[in-house]
């Protein structure tokens, strides 16, 4: 099994769990895999994710300089 297949296997359950696209779930899976924050500017996605177990950050919360 390739590393790409593993990423797909991680993303599909996340897409189902959170009701988001496979595309969004793939980025979430990658962020979780590499222990980095998942940053998004998508307010709808933020609402769908709620309070997840991974580090989620909203780009709109950061100050504009």
Secondary structure, DSSP 8 states (H G I E B T S, - for coil): --HHHHHHHHHHHHHHHHT--HHHHHHHHHHHHTT--EEE--HHHHHHH-S-SS-EEEGGGS---
